Amino acid sequence: MSDEASVKSAAASLKAKLGDQKLYALVNNAGVGSSKGKDAIIATNCCGPYWMTENFVSMIDADVGRLVHVGSGIGSSFAKKASK
């Protein structure tokens, strides 16, 4: 999820396949650690969930659908070390 264009492409493809059907849920569960570098961390862990939500939320059933963001405890460790 570190590339906005690929998220938009995936959303358009799924929307075409769904037709009038709706999704029950969107689960954002992607994440990368420090071995990938600061830019990849920001793109994947921060921008990725935003891009996914913006591009897929219209496909989620408004009455019963769910939007779930999954994180880990390691995120706070990274944030403590990040420069201000």
Backbone as CSV, one residue per row, in Angstrom:
resi,resn,N_x,N_y,N_z,CA_x,CA_y,CA_z,C_x,C_y,C_z
1,MET,0.808,-1.195,0.000,0.000,0.000,0.000,0.850,1.256,0.000
2,SER,2.015,1.194,-0.495,2.872,2.380,-0.473,2.815,3.173,-1.769
3,ASP,1.905,2.802,-2.674,1.788,3.486,-3.955,0.320,3.846,-4.205
4,GLU,0.016,5.144,-4.194,-1.368,5.591,-4.334,-1.989,5.138,-5.653
5,ALA,-1.233,5.162,-6.723,-1.766,4.751,-8.028,-2.204,3.287,-8.017
6,SER,-1.457,2.419,-7.336,-1.832,1.002,-7.292,-3.100,0.804,-6.465
7,VAL,-3.283,1.622,-5.418,-4.504,1.547,-4.611,-5.701,1.975,-5.456
8,LYS,-5.559,3.076,-6.196,-6.651,3.544,-7.055,-7.005,2.506,-8.111
9,SER,-5.991,1.882,-8.689,-6.211,0.858,-9.699,-6.938,-0.348,-9.104
10,ALA,-6.526,-0.781,-7.940,-7.167,-1.920,-7.280,-8.626,-1.606,-6.948
11,ALA,-8.882,-0.397,-6.475,-10.251,0.001,-6.134,-11.136,0.028,-7.381
12,ALA,-10.631,0.565,-8.467,-11.402,0.622,-9.710,-11.704,-0.780,-10.226
13,SER,-10.732,-1.669,-10.136,-10.914,-3.046,-10.581,-11.974,-3.756,-9.742
14,LEU,-11.887,-3.598,-8.434,-12.859,-4.242,-7.558,-14.252,-3.665,-7.764
15,LYS,-14.350,-2.363,-7.903,-15.652,-1.719,-8.109,-16.311,-2.265,-9.381
16,ALA,-15.539,-2.457,-10.423,-16.073,-3.008,-11.667,-16.586,-4.433,-11.465
17,LYS,-15.892,-5.216,-10.658,-16.304,-6.599,-10.406,-17.518,-6.670,-9.488
18,LEU,-17.620,-5.745,-8.528,-18.722,-5.768,-7.565,-20.056,-5.375,-8.185
19,GLY,-20.025,-4.459,-9.135,-21.284,-3.960,-9.687,-22.069,-3.258,-8.591
20,ASP,-23.294,-3.732,-8.331,-24.148,-3.141,-7.294,-23.913,-3.748,-5.912
21,GLN,-23.114,-4.794,-5.831,-22.845,-5.426,-4.535,-21.986,-4.512,-3.678
22,LYS,-22.077,-4.683,-2.363,-21.294,-3.888,-1.416,-20.375,-4.795,-0.608
23,LEU,-19.322,-4.233,-0.114,-18.407,-4.943,0.777,-18.941,-4.878,2.203
24,TYR,-18.642,-5.923,2.974,-18.982,-5.869,4.399,-17.915,-5.097,5.154
25,ALA,-16.663,-5.249,4.763,-15.593,-4.630,5.541,-14.369,-4.321,4.691
26,LEU,-13.632,-3.351,5.176,-12.294,-3.051,4.674,-11.380,-3.135,5.884
27,VAL,-10.361,-3.981,5.790,-9.411,-4.140,6.888,-8.049,-3.646,6.422
28,ASN,-7.582,-2.578,7.039,-6.244,-2.060,6.761,-5.283,-2.728,7.738
29,ASN,-4.441,-3.611,7.222,-3.560,-4.396,8.068,-2.127,-4.409,7.542
30,ALA,-1.769,-3.450,6.728,-0.414,-3.420,6.179,0.493,-2.596,7.083
31,GLY,1.740,-2.946,7.091,2.716,-2.185,7.858,4.116,-2.653,7.546
32,VAL,5.049,-1.735,7.611,6.453,-2.072,7.420,7.256,-1.476,8.556
33,GLY,8.411,-2.051,8.794,9.274,-1.596,9.876,10.477,-0.817,9.390
34,SER,11.380,-0.569,10.305,12.517,0.321,10.055,13.484,-0.171,8.985
35,SER,13.461,-1.448,8.673,14.381,-1.962,7.652,14.050,-1.431,6.256
36,LYS,12.867,-0.888,6.064,12.435,-0.377,4.760,12.771,1.097,4.557
37,GLY,13.154,1.801,5.603,13.481,3.219,5.475,12.298,4.106,5.807
38,LYS,12.608,5.338,6.189,11.586,6.269,6.673,10.501,6.553,5.631
39,ASP,10.865,6.765,4.374,9.873,7.080,3.348,8.887,5.932,3.149
40,ALA,9.385,4.715,3.123,8.513,3.548,2.963,7.611,3.370,4.176
41,ILE,8.135,3.643,5.352,7.334,3.527,6.572,6.167,4.511,6.530
42,ILE,6.445,5.758,6.195,5.400,6.776,6.141,4.380,6.442,5.051
43,ALA,4.864,6.077,3.864,3.961,5.774,2.743,3.050,4.600,3.065
44,THR,3.593,3.559,3.667,2.814,2.350,3.946,1.960,2.481,5.200
45,ASN,2.558,2.931,6.290,1.868,2.925,7.579,0.941,4.116,7.792
46,CYS,1.210,5.227,7.153,0.371,6.421,7.337,-0.493,6.694,6.107
47,CYS,0.143,6.839,4.966,-0.596,7.164,3.738,-1.424,5.988,3.243
48,GLY,-0.906,4.790,3.354,-1.603,3.605,2.850,-3.017,3.453,3.387
49,PRO,-3.211,3.474,4.700,-4.581,3.361,5.221,-5.490,4.501,4.757
50,TYR,-4.937,5.700,4.638,-5.720,6.832,4.148,-6.158,6.587,2.703
51,TRP,-5.208,6.197,1.842,-5.529,5.940,0.438,-6.550,4.813,0.310
52,MET,-6.355,3.743,1.082,-7.298,2.625,1.033,-8.690,3.069,1.441
53,THR,-8.784,3.794,2.525,-10.088,4.257,3.009,-10.750,5.165,1.977
54,GLU,-10.026,6.138,1.483,-10.582,7.081,0.510,-11.088,6.384,-0.753
55,ASN,-10.404,5.352,-1.185,-10.749,4.700,-2.442,-11.731,3.545,-2.313
56,PHE,-11.870,2.967,-1.128,-12.742,1.809,-0.962,-13.991,2.090,-0.136
57,VAL,-14.030,3.180,0.609,-15.132,3.403,1.544,-16.495,3.457,0.848
58,SER,-16.558,3.949,-0.349,-17.842,4.020,-1.052,-18.387,2.641,-1.409
59,MET,-17.548,1.624,-1.350,-17.977,0.260,-1.672,-18.463,-0.508,-0.448
60,ILE,-18.309,0.075,0.730,-18.707,-0.597,1.965,-20.181,-0.341,2.233
61,ASP,-20.891,-1.387,2.631,-22.310,-1.272,2.952,-22.498,-0.253,4.082
62,ALA,-23.254,0.794,3.812,-23.426,1.890,4.767,-24.202,1.480,6.017
63,ASP,-25.018,0.435,5.924,-25.830,0.025,7.070,-25.109,-0.920,8.026
64,VAL,-24.353,-1.856,7.495,-23.729,-2.869,8.356,-22.225,-2.994,8.171
65,GLY,-21.662,-2.249,7.224,-20.250,-2.379,6.907,-19.329,-1.900,8.007
66,ARG,-18.089,-2.320,7.916,-17.084,-1.990,8.922,-15.807,-1.512,8.249
67,LEU,-15.125,-0.608,8.926,-13.798,-0.156,8.531,-12.896,-0.439,9.715
68,VAL,-11.883,-1.277,9.505,-11.022,-1.730,10.592,-9.576,-1.359,10.285
69,HIS,-8.924,-0.733,11.251,-7.498,-0.418,11.134,-6.758,-1.225,12.198
70,VAL,-5.790,-2.017,11.761,-5.020,-2.865,12.660,-3.632,-2.257,12.812
71,GLY,-3.164,-2.170,14.022,-1.835,-1.639,14.281,-1.076,-2.576,15.207
72,SER,0.148,-2.195,15.520,0.937,-3.000,16.442,1.619,-2.084,17.449
73,GLY,2.098,-2.670,18.488,2.788,-1.916,19.525,4.102,-1.317,19.077
74,ILE,4.657,-1.819,18.000,5.949,-1.329,17.540,5.849,0.099,17.012
75,GLY,4.651,0.524,16.609,4.468,1.875,16.087,4.883,2.953,17.073
76,SER,4.541,2.774,18.330,4.902,3.776,19.329,6.414,3.813,19.537
77,SER,7.079,2.682,19.388,8.533,2.639,19.505,9.184,3.458,18.393
78,PHE,8.651,3.330,17.169,9.170,4.119,16.052,8.935,5.603,16.286
79,ALA,7.752,5.946,16.740,7.404,7.352,16.943,8.294,7.999,17.990
80,LYS,8.682,7.282,19.019,9.550,7.812,20.063,10.935,8.155,19.508
81,LYS,11.395,7.382,18.532,12.737,7.579,17.972,12.761,8.589,16.828
82,ALA,11.588,8.902,16.254,11.527,9.794,15.091,11.925,11.216,15.485
83,SER,12.596,11.882,14.578,12.986,13.277,14.861,11.759,14.160,14.809
84,LYS,11.782,15.195,15.594,10.634,16.102,15.679,10.717,17.213,14.694
